[in-house]
Amino acid sequence: MADVGEFSVRADRAQRGEAARARVSFDALAVLGAAGRDPIELLRQQDLQRIPELLPVRYGRMASSPFAFYRGGAALMADDLSRTPNSGLRTQLCGDAHLSNFGIFATPERRLTFDVNDFDETYPGPFEWDVKRLVASIEVAARESGFGGKRRHRIVLACVAAYRETMREQAGLGNLAVWYAHVEAEQELADLRDTLDAASRKSSRKLLEKSWRRGSLQALGKLTEVSDGHRRIVSRPPLLVPIEEVFGGHDAQSLYRELEARLSEYRATLRPDHRVPFDQYRFVQAARKVVGVGSVGTRSWILLMLGADDGDPLFLQAKEARPAVLAKYLDGPECANQGRRVVEGQRIMQAASDVFLGWQQGPGYDGAQRDYYVRQLRDAKGSPSIETMTPIGLEQYGRLCGRVLGYAHARGGDRIAIAAYLGSGAGFDDAMATFARAYADRTETDHAALVSAVADGSVTADATT
């Protein structure tokens, strides 16, 4: 039985949530003020720290559709959110919680789970910033799919309701129960079977089956070839370029000595028991690999490791970690190592994380200090195709994303205060739906500005990659 002290703590947290609602109404959260930035100029500011020859790839991908633009526009939305009222109820944010940053992956126990899976922008902040990022992505994606206004509205409301209801459920649980809450993908599909249409059931089952096949062994066949009796990463510029080609003017042996030292530093950030399997692999080769939309132009490397034999691979991905786009606008921790920020934020938000998740910091060949986080390139990872989802499929997927975001926020923040703020009615849901429509309008306007800039030659875009 809970003691008096526990009840008083819960009551105090609930009062804080109710006080926040008194200060900042749901109607205030729904408002999107005038844009205070030039979208092209803000994107160009990010270009200064990116690899110049990859910028046309970035803009080509962002110009392809409003949803692709939205995926690459986390910095734009951070600037916009900073100009709006906020609840003041903070948690660990994903920072870029759009639909495509959720997915399936394998836990250390070799079960498929569904969770948030991108943390480049993770940072503490107002909980609703992640919710707004998620619901606006639903509205943008649903418009691209040609869904009508009423259908889109229902899909967004379903997502927010799932988040709100999850947060209220988590508020009633003990701390450890909250920490362990997660979604098992196989069981979730079984539970949803009767609510999905035939097309959604089929695509969901295919995604689970495909996810199990997406591992280092599958990557070995796709990303490497045997040349002169040695396993080497293939060259497909500009998307995949072996390190020897990237730094053609440098001695290859010195490059690999430097990389071996970096791997040793990364190894020290792993848990001692996770170092044991890592030590059973030898480093073979590295290559620069372009990934995603928002990350294009940042430094992202894949590292081929081999274990017992040529058929026992481990692919690691080392991604450059720059300051979170939210850090410019929020009071928060000073991060001496951005890779560590990403890893620690991920460990808070995810119910289970990669055993090889770690970080590294050091100077590059140009002398610039850079931070990286490291994880497996593929470990049964899978993400659904948002563009091909049926209305019923997108609605259920939105519910699932809202639910796991609620789990993550409950782990990283004051779940009781947030739940009290949200309440049991639909006021917050309606406010987020209003915001989503307004932000989708802005995204379409910003996307059109980029398309125009590409057309007039002021922005160079490569639409072929």
N, C-alpha and C positions, 0 to 999 in steps of 0.2 A: 504494500500500500504506500502511495506517495505521502511524504511527510509535509508539514505545514510550510517548511522552507521551499520545497519544490513548487507548491501551489503559488507561493508568493512570487517566485521567480517567473513562472509562466504568466501570472497576472500582470507583472511589471512589463514583460515583453509585449503582451497583448495591448496594454495601454499605450506603449510606444507606437505600435502600428496604428491604433485609432487616432493618436495625436498627429501622426504623419498625414492621415487622411484629412484631418481637420485643417492642416496647413496647406496641403496640395490636393485639390479635388481631382477626380477622374476626368472631369471636363477639361481641366488644365493640361492633363497628360495627353489629351487627344489633339491638342493644338500643335500644328507645325507652322512656326513663324516663317517670315521671309528668309530666303537663302542669303547668307552673309558672305558668300564666297563665289568665285569663278571656278566651275568644276574643272576646266582644263588646266588652269593655273595651279590648282591644288594637286592635281595628278602629276603635273610637271615637277612640283616640289619634291615628290617622292622619287622622281626619275634621277635626281642628283646622286642618290646612293645606289642606283641599280646599274647593271651591266649594259652599256650603251647599245651593243649590237642586238640585245634581246628586247629592247623597247618596242620595235615594230611588231614583234610577236604579241607583246602585252596589249598594245592598242588594237591589233587585228582581232584578238579574241574578245576584248571588251566591246568593240564596235559591232560584233556579230548579232547581238540582240540586247534588249533592255535587261533581261535576267543575267546575261553574262556581264554586262556593264555593272549591274548591282553587285555581283560577286566580287568584282575588282574594286569596288568603291567604298570599302570600309572607312577609309580616311574621310571621305565626303560625309558619310553619315555621322561619324564621330563629331565632326564640326557642326553639323546640323543639330544633333542632340544636345550639344553643349549650350545651344541658344534657347533651349526649352526648359520649363520647370521640371524638377525631378522630385521623387518621393523622399530622398535622403536615406532610404533603407538600402544598405549596401550588402553586396555579396561578392564572391569571386565570379567575375564575368568571363564568358568565352570571348566576348569582344567582337565576334564575327559569326553570330549564330544564325546564319541563313540556312535554307533547306539542304543545300549540298554539303554542309559541314557536319551532317549527322550521317551515321552509317554503321555497318556491321564490321566486327573484327573478332578475332579469337582471344579469349582470356588465357592467362597462364594455365588454367585448368582444362584448356582445350574445349571450351564451350563457346558457341557463338553468342555474342551480346550485341545489343544496339545501344549506341550512346553518341554523345558529342565527340567528334574526332579531329578537330582542328583548333589549335590553341595559340597560334602565332600572336594574336592580339589580346590574350588573357590578361586581365587587370581588375583590381577591385573597383566597384562602382555601383550606381543605382540599379537594382535588379531589373527594372522595366526597360533599361536600354537593350538588354539581350532580347527581351520579349518583343520590343519594337522591331529589332533587326530581323527576328524570325517572322513576325506576321507580315511585315512589308514584303519579305521575299515570297511569301505565299501569294499575296495579291499580285505581285509582278509576274510570277510564274503562271498563275491562273489566267491572267489576261493574255499572256502569250499563247496559252492553250485554247483560247477562244471561249472560256467559260463565261456565262452571263453574270451580271452584277449580283443578282440574288444568290446564285450558287457560290460565287466568290465570298460573299458576305457570310454565308453559312459555314464555309470551310474555315475562314479566319476565326469565327466565333468558336468553332469546335476546338481549334488549337488552343485558344486562350482559356477556354473553360477547362480543358485538360490540365493546363498549367496551374490554374487557380485551385482546382479540386485536388491535384497532387500536393500542392503546397499545404493545403488544409489537412490532408491526410498525414503528411510528414510532421506537421506541427503537433499532432497527437501521439507521435511515437517517441521512443527513447533514442538517445544519441547514437547507440550502436546500430539500431535498426535503420536509422536514417543513413548512416554511413554505408551500410551494406545494400541498400535498395538499388535494384538494377532490373534491366529487361533482358530476359533470355529470348533470343530471336526465334528459335524453333517453337517454344511454348507460346510466344506471342502470336505467331502465325496460326497456330492451332486455335487459340482463343478468338482470333478475328475471323476465322474461316466463314462463319455464317453471316458476317456483316460485309464481306467483300464481294464484288462481282466476279464473274469467272475470269475476266482478263486480269484483274488485280491479283487474284489467287495464283494464277499461272505465273505472272511476272515475279511475285514474291517468292514462290518456290524456286524459280530459276535463279533468283538472286542468291538465295541461301546455298544452292548447289554450286553456283559459280564462285561464291566467296571461299568455300573450302578449297577450291582449286587454285586460288590466287595466293601463292606462297613463293618462297625463294626458289623452289625447284621450277615452278612455272616461269618465273622471271629469268632463270638461267637460260631456258630455251628461247625466250623472246629477246633478251638483251645481250646475249653473248654468242660467240662462235669459237670453234677450235681452229687456230691458225698455227702452222708449224708445230703441231703437237701441244700447244698451250691454249688454255681457255682465256679469251680476251673479250672485253666489252666492245660491241660493234660501234661504228661511227655513223651517226645520222644527223649531221649538223642542220640547223642550229639546236635541235631539241635534245640530242644526246651526243656528247663529244668527249672522248677519252682525255684524261688529264694531260697526256703527252702532247696532244694537239692543241689544247687550250694554252699551255705554256711551252710552245714550240721552241722558244729561244733559251730555255733553261735545261740544265743537265737533268736527265730523267732520274738518275740515281739520287741526286740531292733532293729532288722532289719527293721521292718515296721515303727517304730518311726523315724528312720533315713530317710526312704523313704518319709514319710509324710513331713518331714522338707525340703527335696529336692524338692518335688512337690510345696511347698509353695514358695520357691525361684524361681522356674520355672514360677509359676503363675505371679510373679511380672514383668516378661519380656513380658507378653501379654499386648495387648491394653486393656484399662479399660473396654470397652464394650464387649470384648471377654472373660473377666474374669467372666461375668455374667453367660453365659451358662456353663463354666467350673465349677463354684461353685455349680452347680446343680447336679454334679456327685460325687460319693464317691469312694475312692480308695479301690479295693478289693484284688488284687494280682499282683505280677510281675514275669516275667520269662525271662531267657536269650534265645535269638532267633538268630540263624545263618541266615544271609541274603546275597544274591548276590554272587559275586566272589571276588571283590577287598576288600570287608569289612570283609571277613571271618577272625576270630581271633581277631578283635577289639571287644570291649564290646558293645553289642547291646541288649537292653531290651525292652520287651513289657509290658505295664501296663494296666490291666483290670480295667475299671471304670464302675460303674452302676448308672443309673439315676432313672427315675420314678419307674422302676421295673426291674425284672430279664431279661426282653426282651428289655431293653433300654440301650444298651452298648455303651461305647466309648473306643476304643483301641488306646493308644498312643504308639509311638515308641521313645525310647531314645537311640540315637546312639553316641558312643564315637567320639569326634572330636579331631584329632591330627593335628599338623601343616601340611599345604598343601604341597604336594610333590614339588610344584613349588617354594615355599618360599626359599628353599635351593639355588636356582639358579637365583632368581630375586630380584632386589631392590624393596622393598615394605613396607607396614605398619607392625609395630610390633603389634602382636595380643596378648593381655593379656588373652583373652578368645577365644579359637578356636571354641567353639559352637556359640558364637556371630558372629565370622567371617563367618561361614557357613550361618547363618540366614540372616545377612545383605547382603551377596553376592547374596543369593537366592532372596531376596526382590528387589534387583536391576535388576536381570536378568529375573525374571519371571513377566509376565503381571499380574498374580493374584496368591496369595500364601495362604496356609492353615491358617485358623483363629487361629489354636492352635500351630502355629510355634513359638518356643521360645528356650531358652537355660538355662543351669545350670552349675555350677562349684562347685567342692568340693572334699574332700579326700575320697578315698575308704577305705574298711576295712583293706587293706594292708598299709594304710597311704599315698599312692600316690595320688597327686592332679590330677584330671581328669576333662575334659570339655565334655559336652554333648550338642547336640541340640535335640529338641523334636518336633514331628509332629504327625499327625494322621497316624496310621499304614496303614489304607486303607480308602480312600474317593473317591470311583469310579475310582480307579487307574487301568490302563491297559497298557500293553506294547505288541506290536506285536511279533510274533515268527519270528525272522530274518532268522532262518535256513530254514523255509518253504516258504519263499517268492519266487514268480516267478520273472524273470528278469524285467518285466514291473512293478510289485509291488515294487521291491527294488528300481528301478529308481524313481518312484513317491515318495516313502518314503524318499529316499535320498534328493530329491528336497525339501520336506517338512521340513526335519531336517535342511538343509541349510538355508531355509527361516526363521525359528524360531530362529536359531542361529544368523542370521543377525539382527532380531528384538532385541534380548538380547544384542548384542554388540553395537547396535545403542543407546540403553538406557544407557549403562555403559561407553561409550567412545566418542571420537570425530568422529562422523559419517561422517562429511563432509571431514575431512582429510583422513579417511580410504577410502571413496568412490573415492576421487580424486586419491589416490594411486592405487586403483584397476583399474580405467579407464573403458572404455566401450568395450575394446577388450577382446580377449580370452587368453592373455598372462599369467595372474594369474591362470586361469583355467588349462592351460597346465602344468604350473609349479607344481601345487598341484597334478595333475595326475601322473607326473613323481615321485614326492616324495612318493605318496601312493604306487606305485609299489615297490620302493626301501625299504620302511618301512615294507611292507608285506613280502618281502624276509627276512628281519631281524627278523621279528616276527616268521616266520617259523623256522629259525635257532635257535632262543632262545627257542622256544617251544620244538624243538628236543633235546636241551641241558637239559631241565627239564625232558623230558621223559627218557633220558639216565641216569640222576641222580637218578630217581626213580628206574629204572631197576637195577642199580648197588648198590642200597641200601643207597646211600649217602643222599637221600631225602626220607622221609617217606610220602606216600600218601595213602589216603583212597578213593578208587574209588567208594565206595558204597553209598556215601552221596553227 
